[in-house]
Amino acid sequence: MDIVYILIGLVIGVVIGFFLARFFMKKYLKKNPPINEQMIKAMMMQMGRTPSQKQVNQMMKAMSKYM
């Protein structure tokens, strides 16, 4: 019976840990996005395009949609 309690405790701990880690990662990524406007401008310049601010804003909006 003690083993059952240990297993139930482990399962509950894993589930709670997963959701806490997910919450903190979402919060961190929202605060520190992996891609910013300067990176998008540099990427477009490397592809041979001169980006306008409107294009950069569209790219940022598209990126934030998937985060």
N, CA, C and O atoms as a Tripos MOL2 file, in Angstrom:
@<TRIPOS>MOLECULE
protein
  268   267    67     0     0
PROTEIN
NO_CHARGES

@<TRIPOS>ATOM
      1 N           0.8260   -1.1970    0.0000 N.3       1 MET1
      2 CA          0.0000    0.0000    0.0000 C.3       1 MET1
      3 C           0.8680    1.2590    0.0000 C.2       1 MET1
      4 O           0.5070    2.2710   -0.6010 O.2       1 MET1
      5 N           2.0120    1.1890    0.6760 N.am      2 ASP2
      6 CA          2.9100    2.3380    0.7090 C.3       2 ASP2
      7 C           3.4560    2.6550   -0.6810 C.2       2 ASP2
      8 O           3.6550    3.8200   -1.0220 O.2       2 ASP2
      9 N           3.6940    1.6300   -1.4700 N.am      3 ILE3
     10 CA          4.2190    1.8250   -2.8220 C.3       3 ILE3
     11 C           3.1990    2.5670   -3.6810 C.2       3 ILE3
     12 O           3.5730    3.4020   -4.5050 O.2       3 ILE3
     13 N           1.9350    2.2730   -3.4970 N.am      4 VAL4
     14 CA          0.8700    2.9400   -4.2520 C.3       4 VAL4
     15 C           0.8650    4.4410   -3.9310 C.2       4 VAL4
     16 O           0.7340    5.2730   -4.8290 O.2       4 VAL4
     17 N           1.0080    4.7760   -2.6490 N.am      5 TYR5
     18 CA          1.0400    6.1890   -2.2530 C.3       5 TYR5
     19 C           2.2630    6.8980   -2.8500 C.2       5 TYR5
     20 O           2.1710    8.0480   -3.2810 O.2       5 TYR5
     21 N           3.3810    6.2190   -2.8710 N.am      6 ILE6
     22 CA          4.6020    6.7990   -3.4610 C.3       6 ILE6
     23 C           4.4030    7.0330   -4.9520 C.2       6 ILE6
     24 O           4.7710    8.0900   -5.4640 O.2       6 ILE6
     25 N           3.8340    6.0790   -5.6430 N.am      7 LEU7
     26 CA          3.5960    6.2300   -7.0810 C.3       7 LEU7
     27 C           2.5980    7.3470   -7.3690 C.2       7 LEU7
     28 O           2.7930    8.1270   -8.3010 O.2       7 LEU7
     29 N           1.5470    7.4250   -6.5880 N.am      8 ILE8
     30 CA          0.5620    8.4970   -6.7750 C.3       8 ILE8
     31 C           1.2090    9.8550   -6.5250 C.2       8 ILE8
     32 O           0.9620   10.8090   -7.2630 O.2       8 ILE8
     33 N           2.0370    9.9410   -5.4840 N.am      9 GLY9
     34 CA          2.7480   11.1850   -5.1940 C.3       9 GLY9
     35 C           3.6990   11.5790   -6.3170 C.2       9 GLY9
     36 O           3.7980   12.7550   -6.6660 O.2       9 GLY9
     37 N           4.3970   10.5990   -6.8830 N.am     10 LEU10
     38 CA          5.2980   10.8830   -8.0050 C.3      10 LEU10
     39 C           4.5410   11.3840   -9.2270 C.2      10 LEU10
     40 O           4.9620   12.3420   -9.8740 O.2      10 LEU10
     41 N           3.4340   10.7410   -9.5390 N.am     11 VAL11
     42 CA          2.6350   11.1570  -10.7020 C.3      11 VAL11
     43 C           2.1090   12.5750  -10.5040 C.2      11 VAL11
     44 O           2.1780   13.4000  -11.4140 O.2      11 VAL11
     45 N           1.5900   12.8520   -9.3280 N.am     12 ILE12
     46 CA          1.0740   14.2010   -9.0480 C.3      12 ILE12
     47 C           2.2060   15.2210   -9.1200 C.2      12 ILE12
     48 O           2.0250   16.3140   -9.6580 O.2      12 ILE12
     49 N           3.3770   14.8690   -8.5800 N.am     13 GLY13
     50 CA          4.5290   15.7670   -8.6330 C.3      13 GLY13
     51 C           4.9800   16.0460  -10.0510 C.2      13 GLY13
     52 O           5.3160   17.1840  -10.3790 O.2      13 GLY13
     53 N           4.9950   15.0330  -10.8960 N.am     14 VAL14
     54 CA          5.3910   15.2180  -12.2990 C.3      14 VAL14
     55 C           4.4050   16.1240  -13.0220 C.2      14 VAL14
     56 O           4.8150   17.0030  -13.7810 O.2      14 VAL14
     57 N           3.1210   15.9230  -12.7990 N.am     15 VAL15
     58 CA          2.0960   16.7440  -13.4640 C.3      15 VAL15
     59 C           2.2010   18.1940  -13.0070 C.2      15 VAL15
     60 O           2.1810   19.1050  -13.8340 O.2      15 VAL15
     61 N           2.3110   18.4140  -11.7140 N.am     16 ILE16
     62 CA          2.4330   19.7900  -11.2010 C.3      16 ILE16
     63 C           3.7200   20.4290  -11.7010 C.2      16 ILE16
     64 O           3.7160   21.5980  -12.0860 O.2      16 ILE16
     65 N           4.8250   19.6800  -11.7030 N.am     17 GLY17
     66 CA          6.0940   20.1970  -12.1980 C.3      17 GLY17
     67 C           6.0330   20.5760  -13.6640 C.2      17 GLY17
     68 O           6.5930   21.5950  -14.0690 O.2      17 GLY17
     69 N           5.3580   19.7630  -14.4620 N.am     18 PHE18
     70 CA          5.2170   20.0590  -15.8880 C.3      18 PHE18
     71 C           4.4910   21.3810  -16.1080 C.2      18 PHE18
     72 O           4.9380   22.2170  -16.8930 O.2      18 PHE18
     73 N           3.3640   21.5680  -15.4070 N.am     19 PHE19
     74 CA          2.5890   22.7870  -15.6080 C.3      19 PHE19
     75 C           3.3070   24.0200  -15.0600 C.2      19 PHE19
     76 O           3.2070   25.0990  -15.6440 O.2      19 PHE19
     77 N           4.0180   23.8770  -13.9630 N.am     20 LEU20
     78 CA          4.7970   25.0030  -13.4410 C.3      20 LEU20
     79 C           5.9250   25.3860  -14.4100 C.2      20 LEU20
     80 O           6.1390   26.5680  -14.6780 O.2      20 LEU20
     81 N           6.6380   24.3910  -14.9300 N.am     21 ALA21
     82 CA          7.7190   24.6670  -15.8750 C.3      21 ALA21
     83 C           7.1690   25.3250  -17.1430 C.2      21 ALA21
     84 O           7.7760   26.2540  -17.6760 O.2      21 ALA21
     85 N           6.0390   24.8500  -17.6150 N.am     22 ARG22
     86 CA          5.4100   25.4280  -18.8080 C.3      22 ARG22
     87 C           5.0160   26.8820  -18.5670 C.2      22 ARG22
     88 O           5.2350   27.7360  -19.4260 O.2      22 ARG22
     89 N           4.4310   27.1670  -17.3940 N.am     23 PHE23
     90 CA          4.0220   28.5260  -17.0540 C.3      23 PHE23
     91 C           5.2260   29.4590  -17.0100 C.2      23 PHE23
     92 O           5.1850   30.5500  -17.5790 O.2      23 PHE23
     93 N           6.2960   29.0390  -16.3410 N.am     24 PHE24
     94 CA          7.4650   29.9020  -16.2150 C.3      24 PHE24
     95 C           8.1790   30.0970  -17.5510 C.2      24 PHE24
     96 O           8.7210   31.1740  -17.8010 O.2      24 PHE24
     97 N           8.1930   29.0770  -18.4160 N.am     25 MET25
     98 CA          8.8230   29.2330  -19.7290 C.3      25 MET25
     99 C           8.0240   30.1940  -20.6030 C.2      25 MET25
    100 O           8.6130   31.0160  -21.3050 O.2      25 MET25
    101 N           6.7080   30.1080  -20.5740 N.am     26 LYS26
    102 CA          5.8870   31.0470  -21.3430 C.3      26 LYS26
    103 C           6.1110   32.4720  -20.8520 C.2      26 LYS26
    104 O           6.2360   33.3990  -21.6530 O.2      26 LYS26
    105 N           6.1610   32.6410  -19.5470 N.am     27 LYS27
    106 CA          6.3890   33.9580  -18.9620 C.3      27 LYS27
    107 C           7.7590   34.4900  -19.3630 C.2      27 LYS27
    108 O           7.8860   35.6660  -19.7030 O.2      27 LYS27
    109 N           8.7810   33.6480  -19.3290 N.am     28 TYR28
    110 CA         10.1390   34.0530  -19.6990 C.3      28 TYR28
    111 C          10.2190   34.4280  -21.1780 C.2      28 TYR28
    112 O          10.8210   35.4430  -21.5290 O.2      28 TYR28
    113 N           9.6160   33.6180  -22.0410 N.am     29 LEU29
    114 CA          9.6730   33.9000  -23.4790 C.3      29 LEU29
    115 C           8.8880   35.1450  -23.8480 C.2      29 LEU29
    116 O           9.2490   35.8440  -24.7950 O.2      29 LEU29
    117 N           7.8260   35.4330  -23.1220 N.am     30 LYS30
    118 CA          7.0680   36.6520  -23.3840 C.3      30 LYS30
    119 C           7.8900   37.8720  -22.9710 C.2      30 LYS30
    120 O           7.8520   38.9050  -23.6390 O.2      30 LYS30
    121 N           8.6210   37.7520  -21.8840 N.am     31 LYS31
    122 CA          9.4400   38.8590  -21.3870 C.3      31 LYS31
    123 C          10.7160   39.0180  -22.2180 C.2      31 LYS31
    124 O          11.1520   40.1440  -22.4590 O.2      31 LYS31
    125 N          11.3110   37.9270  -22.6520 N.am     32 ASN32
    126 CA         12.5570   37.9330  -23.4260 C.3      32 ASN32
    127 C          12.3600   37.1490  -24.7180 C.2      32 ASN32
    128 O          12.7690   35.9910  -24.8070 O.2      32 ASN32
    129 N          11.7410   37.7660  -25.7140 N.am     33 PRO33
    130 CA         11.4810   37.0200  -26.9520 C.3      33 PRO33
    131 C          12.7900   36.6270  -27.6380 C.2      33 PRO33
    132 O          13.7570   37.3890  -27.6200 O.2      33 PRO33
    133 N          12.8210   35.4480  -28.2380 N.am     34 PRO34
    134 CA         14.0540   34.9810  -28.8710 C.3      34 PRO34
    135 C          14.4110   35.7510  -30.1400 C.2      34 PRO34
    136 O          15.5710   35.7440  -30.5530 O.2      34 PRO34
    137 N          13.4450   36.4100  -30.7620 N.am     35 ILE35
    138 CA         13.7000   37.1780  -31.9860 C.3      35 ILE35
    139 C          13.1810   38.5930  -31.7770 C.2      35 ILE35
    140 O          12.0440   38.7900  -31.3490 O.2      35 ILE35
    141 N          14.0180   39.5740  -32.0820 N.am     36 ASN36
    142 CA         13.5790   40.9580  -31.9530 C.3      36 ASN36
    143 C          13.6600   41.6490  -33.3140 C.2      36 ASN36
    144 O          14.0300   41.0240  -34.3080 O.2      36 ASN36
    145 N          13.3150   42.9280  -33.3590 N.am     37 GLU37
    146 CA         13.2400   43.6540  -34.6330 C.3      37 GLU37
    147 C          14.5960   43.7300  -35.3350 C.2      37 GLU37
    148 O          14.6720   43.6260  -36.5590 O.2      37 GLU37
    149 N          15.6540   43.9110  -34.5670 N.am     38 GLN38
    150 CA         16.9770   44.0100  -35.1830 C.3      38 GLN38
    151 C          17.3620   42.7010  -35.8650 C.2      38 GLN38
    152 O          17.9850   42.7190  -36.9270 O.2      38 GLN38
    153 N          17.0060   41.5810  -35.2760 N.am     39 MET39
    154 CA         17.3060   40.2890  -35.8840 C.3      39 MET39
    155 C          16.5350   40.1020  -37.1810 C.2      39 MET39
    156 O          17.0720   39.5820  -38.1600 O.2      39 MET39
    157 N          15.2770   40.5260  -37.1880 N.am     40 ILE40
    158 CA         14.4650   40.4080  -38.4070 C.3      40 ILE40
    159 C          15.0390   41.2910  -39.5110 C.2      40 ILE40
    160 O          15.1370   40.8640  -40.6620 O.2      40 ILE40
    161 N          15.4220   42.5260  -39.1640 N.am     41 LYS41
    162 CA         16.0210   43.4230  -40.1500 C.3      41 LYS41
    163 C          17.3020   42.8290  -40.7170 C.2      41 LYS41
    164 O          17.5220   42.8710  -41.9270 O.2      41 LYS41
    165 N          18.1460   42.2790  -39.8560 N.am     42 ALA42
    166 CA         19.4020   41.6820  -40.3100 C.3      42 ALA42
    167 C          19.1430   40.4900  -41.2220 C.2      42 ALA42
    168 O          19.8310   40.3140  -42.2280 O.2      42 ALA42
    169 N          18.1570   39.6740  -40.8750 N.am     43 MET43
    170 CA         17.8330   38.5080  -41.6790 C.3      43 MET43
    171 C          17.3450   38.9250  -43.0680 C.2      43 MET43
    172 O          17.7430   38.3350  -44.0720 O.2      43 MET43
    173 N          16.4850   39.9390  -43.1210 N.am     44 MET44
    174 CA         15.9780   40.3980  -44.4150 C.3      44 MET44
    175 C          17.0850   41.0540  -45.2420 C.2      44 MET44
    176 O          17.1110   40.9210  -46.4650 O.2      44 MET44
    177 N          17.9940   41.7590  -44.5770 N.am     45 MET45
    178 CA         19.1090   42.3790  -45.2990 C.3      45 MET45
    179 C          20.0210   41.2930  -45.8860 C.2      45 MET45
    180 O          20.5490   41.4670  -46.9850 O.2      45 MET45
    181 N          20.2120   40.1920  -45.1800 N.am     46 GLN46
    182 CA         21.0360   39.0910  -45.6870 C.3      46 GLN46
    183 C          20.3950   38.4340  -46.8990 C.2      46 GLN46
    184 O          21.0910   37.9000  -47.7630 O.2      46 GLN46
    185 N          19.0750   38.4710  -46.9630 N.am     47 MET47
    186 CA         18.3730   37.9030  -48.1170 C.3      47 MET47
    187 C          18.3340   38.8740  -49.2890 C.2      47 MET47
    188 O          17.7870   38.5500  -50.3430 O.2      47 MET47
    189 N          18.9080   40.0600  -49.1160 N.am     48 GLY48
    190 CA         18.9650   41.0150  -50.2090 C.3      48 GLY48
    191 C          17.7770   41.9550  -50.2730 C.2      48 GLY48
    192 O          17.5630   42.5980  -51.3000 O.2      48 GLY48
    193 N          17.0060   42.0530  -49.2130 N.am     49 ARG49
    194 CA         15.8480   42.9440  -49.1800 C.3      49 ARG49
    195 C          16.0960   44.0550  -48.1800 C.2      49 ARG49
    196 O          16.7340   43.8520  -47.1470 O.2      49 ARG49
    197 N          15.5850   45.2280  -48.5000 N.am     50 THR50
    198 CA         15.6200   46.3350  -47.5520 C.3      50 THR50
    199 C          14.2430   46.4190  -46.9110 C.2      50 THR50
    200 O          13.2830   46.8370  -47.5580 O.2      50 THR50
    201 N          14.1360   46.0250  -45.6460 N.am     51 PRO51
    202 CA         12.8110   45.9480  -45.0320 C.3      51 PRO51
    203 C          12.2940   47.3190  -44.6060 C.2      51 PRO51
    204 O          13.0490   48.1650  -44.1270 O.2      51 PRO51
    205 N          11.0060   47.5130  -44.7890 N.am     52 SER52
    206 CA         10.3630   48.7150  -44.2530 C.3      52 SER52
    207 C           9.8810   48.3940  -42.8390 C.2      52 SER52
    208 O           9.8260   47.2300  -42.4420 O.2      52 SER52
    209 N           9.5410   49.4190  -42.1000 N.am     53 GLN53
    210 CA          9.0710   49.2030  -40.7340 C.3      53 GLN53
    211 C           7.7570   48.4240  -40.7270 C.2      53 GLN53
    212 O           7.4920   47.6560  -39.8030 O.2      53 GLN53
    213 N           6.9390   48.6220  -41.7550 N.am     54 LYS54
    214 CA          5.6710   47.8940  -41.8530 C.3      54 LYS54
    215 C           5.9310   46.3910  -41.9960 C.2      54 LYS54
    216 O           5.2540   45.5790  -41.3660 O.2      54 LYS54
    217 N           6.9130   46.0250  -42.8270 N.am     55 GLN55
    218 CA          7.2340   44.6140  -43.0070 C.3      55 GLN55
    219 C           7.7760   44.0010  -41.7110 C.2      55 GLN55
    220 O           7.4480   42.8680  -41.3590 O.2      55 GLN55
    221 N           8.6060   44.7680  -41.0150 N.am     56 VAL56
    222 CA          9.1650   44.2780  -39.7530 C.3      56 VAL56
    223 C           8.0430   44.0790  -38.7380 C.2      56 VAL56
    224 O           8.0340   43.0800  -38.0190 O.2      56 VAL56
    225 N           7.1010   45.0140  -38.6720 N.am     57 ASN57
    226 CA          5.9760   44.8830  -37.7450 C.3      57 ASN57
    227 C           5.1190   43.6670  -38.0790 C.2      57 ASN57
    228 O           4.6460   42.9700  -37.1810 O.2      57 ASN57
    229 N           4.9170   43.4110  -39.3820 N.am     58 GLN58
    230 CA          4.1390   42.2430  -39.7840 C.3      58 GLN58
    231 C           4.8310   40.9600  -39.3680 C.2      58 GLN58
    232 O           4.1830   40.0200  -38.9090 O.2      58 GLN58
    233 N           6.1540   40.9160  -39.5270 N.am     59 MET59
    234 CA          6.9120   39.7280  -39.1370 C.3      59 MET59
    235 C           6.8540   39.5200  -37.6220 C.2      59 MET59
    236 O           6.7110   38.3900  -37.1560 O.2      59 MET59
    237 N           6.9650   40.6080  -36.8570 N.am     60 MET60
    238 CA          6.9070   40.5020  -35.3920 C.3      60 MET60
    239 C           5.5340   40.0050  -34.9440 C.2      60 MET60
    240 O           5.4290   39.1890  -34.0270 O.2      60 MET60
    241 N           4.4850   40.5040  -35.5980 N.am     61 LYS61
    242 CA          3.1260   40.0750  -35.2500 C.3      61 LYS61
    243 C           2.9390   38.5950  -35.5770 C.2      61 LYS61
    244 O           2.3110   37.8580  -34.8170 O.2      61 LYS61
    245 N           3.4900   38.1680  -36.7160 N.am     62 ALA62
    246 CA          3.3800   36.7620  -37.0980 C.3      62 ALA62
    247 C           4.1650   35.8710  -36.1360 C.2      62 ALA62
    248 O           3.7190   34.7740  -35.7990 O.2      62 ALA62
    249 N           5.3280   36.3390  -35.6980 N.am     63 MET63
    250 CA          6.1340   35.5540  -34.7670 C.3      63 MET63
    251 C           5.4470   35.4660  -33.4000 C.2      63 MET63
    252 O           5.4330   34.3970  -32.7880 O.2      63 MET63
    253 N           4.8850   36.5600  -32.9200 N.am     64 SER64
    254 CA          4.2570   36.5340  -31.6020 C.3      64 SER64
    255 C           2.9880   35.6960  -31.5970 C.2      64 SER64
    256 O           2.5570   35.2210  -30.5460 O.2      64 SER64
    257 N           2.3920   35.5150  -32.7630 N.am     65 LYS65
    258 CA          1.1910   34.6960  -32.8700 C.3      65 LYS65
    259 C           1.4790   33.2390  -32.5150 C.2      65 LYS65
    260 O           0.6140   32.5520  -31.9730 O.2      65 LYS65
    261 N           2.6850   32.7660  -32.8170 N.am     66 TYR66
    262 CA          3.0350   31.3700  -32.5920 C.3      66 TYR66
    263 C           3.7690   31.1310  -31.2880 C.2      66 TYR66
    264 O           4.1660   29.9990  -31.0120 O.2      66 TYR66
    265 N           3.9600   32.1500  -30.4840 N.am     67 MET67
    266 CA          4.6550   31.9820  -29.1990 C.3      67 MET67
    267 C           3.7010   31.9150  -28.0610 C.2      67 MET67
    268 O           4.1200   31.7760  -26.9120 O.2      67 MET67
@<TRIPOS>BOND
     1     1     2 1
     2     2     3 1
     3     3     4 2
     4     3     5 am
     5     5     6 1
     6     6     7 1
     7     7     8 2
     8     7     9 am
     9     9    10 1
    10    10    11 1
    11    11    12 2
    12    11    13 am
    13    13    14 1
    14    14    15 1
    15    15    16 2
    16    15    17 am
    17    17    18 1
    18    18    19 1
    19    19    20 2
    20    19    21 am
    21    21    22 1
    22    22    23 1
    23    23    24 2
    24    23    25 am
    25    25    26 1
    26    26    27 1
    27    27    28 2
    28    27    29 am
    29    29    30 1
    30    30    31 1
    31    31    32 2
    32    31    33 am
    33    33    34 1
    34    34    35 1
    35    35    36 2
    36    35    37 am
    37    37    38 1
    38    38    39 1
    39    39    40 2
    40    39    41 am
    41    41    42 1
    42    42    43 1
    43    43    44 2
    44    43    45 am
    45    45    46 1
    46    46    47 1
    47    47    48 2
    48    47    49 am
    49    49    50 1
    50    50    51 1
    51    51    52 2
    52    51    53 am
    53    53    54 1
    54    54    55 1
    55    55    56 2
    56    55    57 am
    57    57    58 1
    58    58    59 1
    59    59    60 2
    60    59    61 am
    61    61    62 1
    62    62    63 1
    63    63    64 2
    64    63    65 am
    65    65    66 1
    66    66    67 1
    67    67    68 2
    68    67    69 am
    69    69    70 1
    70    70    71 1
    71    71    72 2
    72    71    73 am
    73    73    74 1
    74    74    75 1
    75    75    76 2
    76    75    77 am
    77    77    78 1
    78    78    79 1
    79    79    80 2
    80    79    81 am
    81    81    82 1
    82    82    83 1
    83    83    84 2
    84    83    85 am
    85    85    86 1
    86    86    87 1
    87    87    88 2
    88    87    89 am
    89    89    90 1
    90    90    91 1
    91    91    92 2
    92    91    93 am
    93    93    94 1
    94    94    95 1
    95    95    96 2
    96    95    97 am
    97    97    98 1
    98    98    99 1
    99    99   100 2
   100    99   101 am
   101   101   102 1
   102   102   103 1
   103   103   104 2
   104   103   105 am
   105   105   106 1
   106   106   107 1
   107   107   108 2
   108   107   109 am
   109   109   110 1
   110   110   111 1
   111   111   112 2
   112   111   113 am
   113   113   114 1
   114   114   115 1
   115   115   116 2
   116   115   117 am
   117   117   118 1
   118   118   119 1
   119   119   120 2
   120   119   121 am
   121   121   122 1
   122   122   123 1
   123   123   124 2
   124   123   125 am
   125   125   126 1
   126   126   127 1
   127   127   128 2
   128   127   129 am
   129   129   130 1
   130   130   131 1
   131   131   132 2
   132   131   133 am
   133   133   134 1
   134   134   135 1
   135   135   136 2
   136   135   137 am
   137   137   138 1
   138   138   139 1
   139   139   140 2
   140   139   141 am
   141   141   142 1
   142   142   143 1
   143   143   144 2
   144   143   145 am
   145   145   146 1
   146   146   147 1
   147   147   148 2
   148   147   149 am
   149   149   150 1
   150   150   151 1
   151   151   152 2
   152   151   153 am
   153   153   154 1
   154   154   155 1
   155   155   156 2
   156   155   157 am
   157   157   158 1
   158   158   159 1
   159   159   160 2
   160   159   161 am
   161   161   162 1
   162   162   163 1
   163   163   164 2
   164   163   165 am
   165   165   166 1
   166   166   167 1
   167   167   168 2
   168   167   169 am
   169   169   170 1
   170   170   171 1
   171   171   172 2
   172   171   173 am
   173   173   174 1
   174   174   175 1
   175   175   176 2
   176   175   177 am
   177   177   178 1
   178   178   179 1
   179   179   180 2
   180   179   181 am
   181   181   182 1
   182   182   183 1
   183   183   184 2
   184   183   185 am
   185   185   186 1
   186   186   187 1
   187   187   188 2
   188   187   189 am
   189   189   190 1
   190   190   191 1
   191   191   192 2
   192   191   193 am
   193   193   194 1
   194   194   195 1
   195   195   196 2
   196   195   197 am
   197   197   198 1
   198   198   199 1
   199   199   200 2
   200   199   201 am
   201   201   202 1
   202   202   203 1
   203   203   204 2
   204   203   205 am
   205   205   206 1
   206   206   207 1
   207   207   208 2
   208   207   209 am
   209   209   210 1
   210   210   211 1
   211   211   212 2
   212   211   213 am
   213   213   214 1
   214   214   215 1
   215   215   216 2
   216   215   217 am
   217   217   218 1
   218   218   219 1
   219   219   220 2
   220   219   221 am
   221   221   222 1
   222   222   223 1
   223   223   224 2
   224   223   225 am
   225   225   226 1
   226   226   227 1
   227   227   228 2
   228   227   229 am
   229   229   230 1
   230   230   231 1
   231   231   232 2
   232   231   233 am
   233   233   234 1
   234   234   235 1
   235   235   236 2
   236   235   237 am
   237   237   238 1
   238   238   239 1
   239   239   240 2
   240   239   241 am
   241   241   242 1
   242   242   243 1
   243   243   244 2
   244   243   245 am
   245   245   246 1
   246   246   247 1
   247   247   248 2
   248   247   249 am
   249   249   250 1
   250   250   251 1
   251   251   252 2
   252   251   253 am
   253   253   254 1
   254   254   255 1
   255   255   256 2
   256   255   257 am
   257   257   258 1
   258   258   259 1
   259   259   260 2
   260   259   261 am
   261   261   262 1
   262   262   263 1
   263   263   264 2
   264   263   265 am
   265   265   266 1
   266   266   267 1
   267   267   268 2
@<TRIPOS>SUBSTRUCTURE
     1 MET1         2 RESIDUE 1 A MET
     2 ASP2         6 RESIDUE 1 A ASP
     3 ILE3        10 RESIDUE 1 A ILE
     4 VAL4        14 RESIDUE 1 A VAL
     5 TYR5        18 RESIDUE 1 A TYR
     6 ILE6        22 RESIDUE 1 A ILE
     7 LEU7        26 RESIDUE 1 A LEU
     8 ILE8        30 RESIDUE 1 A ILE
     9 GLY9        34 RESIDUE 1 A GLY
    10 LEU10       38 RESIDUE 1 A LEU
    11 VAL11       42 RESIDUE 1 A VAL
    12 ILE12       46 RESIDUE 1 A ILE
    13 GLY13       50 RESIDUE 1 A GLY
    14 VAL14       54 RESIDUE 1 A VAL
    15 VAL15       58 RESIDUE 1 A VAL
    16 ILE16       62 RESIDUE 1 A ILE
    17 GLY17       66 RESIDUE 1 A GLY
    18 PHE18       70 RESIDUE 1 A PHE
    19 PHE19       74 RESIDUE 1 A PHE
    20 LEU20       78 RESIDUE 1 A LEU
    21 ALA21       82 RESIDUE 1 A ALA
    22 ARG22       86 RESIDUE 1 A ARG
    23 PHE23       90 RESIDUE 1 A PHE
    24 PHE24       94 RESIDUE 1 A PHE
    25 MET25       98 RESIDUE 1 A MET
    26 LYS26      102 RESIDUE 1 A LYS
    27 LYS27      106 RESIDUE 1 A LYS
    28 TYR28      110 RESIDUE 1 A TYR
    29 LEU29      114 RESIDUE 1 A LEU
    30 LYS30      118 RESIDUE 1 A LYS
    31 LYS31      122 RESIDUE 1 A LYS
    32 ASN32      126 RESIDUE 1 A ASN
    33 PRO33      130 RESIDUE 1 A PRO
    34 PRO34      134 RESIDUE 1 A PRO
    35 ILE35      138 RESIDUE 1 A ILE
    36 ASN36      142 RESIDUE 1 A ASN
    37 GLU37      146 RESIDUE 1 A GLU
    38 GLN38      150 RESIDUE 1 A GLN
    39 MET39      154 RESIDUE 1 A MET
    40 ILE40      158 RESIDUE 1 A ILE
    41 LYS41      162 RESIDUE 1 A LYS
    42 ALA42      166 RESIDUE 1 A ALA
    43 MET43      170 RESIDUE 1 A MET
    44 MET44      174 RESIDUE 1 A MET
    45 MET45      178 RESIDUE 1 A MET
    46 GLN46      182 RESIDUE 1 A GLN
    47 MET47      186 RESIDUE 1 A MET
    48 GLY48      190 RESIDUE 1 A GLY
    49 ARG49      194 RESIDUE 1 A ARG
    50 THR50      198 RESIDUE 1 A THR
    51 PRO51      202 RESIDUE 1 A PRO
    52 SER52      206 RESIDUE 1 A SER
    53 GLN53      210 RESIDUE 1 A GLN
    54 LYS54      214 RESIDUE 1 A LYS
    55 GLN55      218 RESIDUE 1 A GLN
    56 VAL56      222 RESIDUE 1 A VAL
    57 ASN57      226 RESIDUE 1 A ASN
    58 GLN58      230 RESIDUE 1 A GLN
    59 MET59      234 RESIDUE 1 A MET
    60 MET60      238 RESIDUE 1 A MET
    61 LYS61      242 RESIDUE 1 A LYS
    62 ALA62      246 RESIDUE 1 A ALA
    63 MET63      250 RESIDUE 1 A MET
    64 SER64      254 RESIDUE 1 A SER
    65 LYS65      258 RESIDUE 1 A LYS
    66 TYR66      262 RESIDUE 1 A TYR
    67 MET67      266 RESIDUE 1 A MET
